[in-house]
C-alpha cells in the first residue's frame, strides 16, 4: 500500500516540476519577446540584441559552423568548462570544412535566427557563405557592418 501511495505522490511531484519548468520557459520567452529592441531582455546583458536583417559584430572569437547543432554542441562544451573538448571539437570540424573561426570584431549580416537554440546564421560582409554562430556573441551595429 505504501509503495502505491508513494508512487502517486511521486507522479504528482513530477507533474508540478514539469509545470514549473513550463512556466519558467514561458516567462523567459515573454521577457525576450517584449524587451525593447536595443535593451537586454535578461539582466546581465549589455549589448543590443541583433535580429535577422541586422548588421552586427562579434564580441569575441567564435566558431561559425554550417550546422546550428554543431555550434550548440561546441557551446555546451564551453558551458561545461571543458575547454579541451571544445578545442578538439572545433579543430576537428574546421579540418572537415564544417566550421571556420570568426575573429573578435568580425562584421557580419544576420540572415537567420534559431532563438530556441541560441544560434544565429551570419555571413561576412562581401561573402556568400553563411555560418551559424552563438547568438549571444553578436552585437547589433547601426547601418551596414
C-alpha positions as CSV (number, residue, x, y, z in Angstrom):
1,X,0.0,0.0,0.0
2,X,2.8,2.5,0.9
3,X,4.5,1.9,-2.4
4,X,1.3,2.7,-4.3
5,X,0.8,5.9,-2.3
6,X,4.5,7.0,-2.7
7,X,4.1,6.2,-6.5
8,X,1.1,8.6,-6.7
9,X,2.9,11.2,-4.7
10,X,5.9,10.9,-7.0
11,X,3.7,11.3,-10.1
12,X,2.2,14.5,-8.6
13,X,5.6,15.9,-7.8
14,X,6.8,15.2,-11.4
15,X,3.7,17.0,-12.7
16,X,4.4,20.0,-10.5
17,X,8.1,20.1,-11.6
18,X,7.1,19.9,-15.3
19,X,4.6,22.7,-14.8
20,X,7.1,24.9,-13.1
21,X,9.6,24.3,-15.9
22,X,7.0,25.2,-18.5
23,X,6.1,28.4,-16.6
24,X,9.7,29.4,-16.3
25,X,10.3,28.9,-20.0
26,X,7.2,30.9,-20.9
27,X,8.3,33.8,-18.6
28,X,11.7,33.8,-20.2
29,X,10.3,33.7,-23.7
30,X,7.9,36.5,-22.9
31,X,10.7,38.6,-21.4
32,X,12.8,38.2,-24.5
33,X,9.9,38.9,-26.9
34,X,8.7,42.0,-25.1
35,X,12.0,43.6,-24.3
36,X,12.6,46.9,-26.2
37,X,15.0,46.4,-29.0
38,X,18.4,47.6,-28.0
39,X,17.9,46.6,-24.4
40,X,18.7,43.2,-22.9
41,X,15.7,41.0,-22.0
42,X,17.6,39.3,-19.2
43,X,19.6,41.0,-16.5
44,X,23.4,40.8,-17.1
45,X,23.4,41.6,-20.8
46,X,24.6,44.9,-22.0
47,X,24.7,44.8,-25.8
48,X,21.9,45.4,-28.2
49,X,20.4,42.2,-29.4
50,X,20.9,41.5,-33.1
51,X,18.0,40.1,-35.1
52,X,17.5,38.9,-38.7
53,X,18.4,41.6,-41.1
54,X,20.7,43.5,-38.7
55,X,24.3,44.3,-39.2
56,X,26.4,43.0,-36.3
57,X,29.9,42.5,-34.9
58,X,31.1,39.5,-33.0
59,X,32.2,40.4,-29.4
60,X,34.7,37.6,-29.2
61,X,36.4,34.9,-31.3
62,X,33.8,32.2,-32.0
63,X,33.4,29.2,-34.3
64,X,31.0,29.5,-37.2
65,X,29.6,26.2,-38.5
66,X,27.4,25.1,-41.4
67,X,25.1,23.4,-38.8
68,X,23.4,25.1,-35.9
69,X,23.5,21.8,-34.0
70,X,27.3,21.7,-34.3
71,X,27.6,25.2,-32.8
72,X,25.2,24.3,-30.0
73,X,27.2,21.2,-29.2
74,X,30.5,23.2,-29.1
75,X,29.0,25.8,-26.9
76,X,27.7,23.2,-24.5
77,X,31.3,22.1,-24.0
78,X,32.3,25.6,-23.1
79,X,29.4,25.9,-20.7
80,X,30.6,22.7,-19.0
81,X,34.0,24.4,-18.9
82,X,35.5,21.5,-20.9
83,X,37.9,23.7,-22.9
84,X,40.0,20.8,-24.1
85,X,36.9,19.1,-25.6
86,X,35.8,22.4,-27.2
87,X,39.2,23.0,-28.8
88,X,39.4,19.4,-30.1
89,X,35.8,19.6,-31.4
90,X,36.4,23.0,-33.1
91,X,39.6,21.8,-34.7
92,X,38.0,18.6,-35.9
93,X,35.1,20.4,-37.5
94,X,37.4,23.0,-39.0
95,X,39.6,20.3,-40.6
96,X,36.5,18.7,-42.0
97,X,35.5,22.0,-43.6
98,X,32.3,22.3,-41.5
99,X,33.4,25.2,-39.3
100,X,35.5,28.4,-39.6
101,X,36.9,30.7,-37.0
102,X,35.3,34.2,-36.7
103,X,37.7,36.7,-35.2
104,X,36.6,39.1,-32.5
105,X,35.2,42.3,-34.1
106,X,34.2,40.5,-37.3
107,X,31.5,42.4,-39.1
108,X,28.6,40.3,-40.3
109,X,25.0,40.4,-41.5
110,X,22.5,38.3,-39.6
111,X,20.5,36.2,-42.1
112,X,18.5,33.9,-39.8
113,X,17.9,33.2,-36.1
114,X,17.1,30.0,-34.2
115,X,16.1,31.6,-31.0
116,X,15.4,28.4,-29.0
117,X,18.8,27.0,-29.9
118,X,20.6,30.3,-29.2
119,X,22.2,30.5,-32.6
120,X,22.2,32.9,-35.5
121,X,23.1,32.4,-39.1
122,X,25.5,35.1,-40.3
123,X,27.6,35.9,-43.4
124,X,30.7,38.1,-43.6
125,X,30.5,41.4,-45.5
126,X,31.1,40.6,-49.2
127,X,30.8,36.8,-48.6
128,X,28.2,34.4,-49.9
129,X,28.7,31.5,-47.5
130,X,26.6,31.6,-44.3
131,X,27.6,30.1,-40.9
132,X,25.8,29.5,-37.6
133,X,27.3,31.2,-34.5
134,X,26.2,31.5,-30.9
135,X,23.8,34.5,-31.0
136,X,25.0,35.6,-27.5
137,X,28.2,36.9,-29.0
138,X,26.5,39.2,-31.6
139,X,26.2,42.9,-31.0
140,X,24.0,45.0,-33.2
141,X,25.6,47.9,-35.1
142,X,23.9,50.8,-36.9
143,X,23.8,50.8,-40.7
144,X,26.0,48.3,-42.6
145,X,28.9,46.5,-41.0
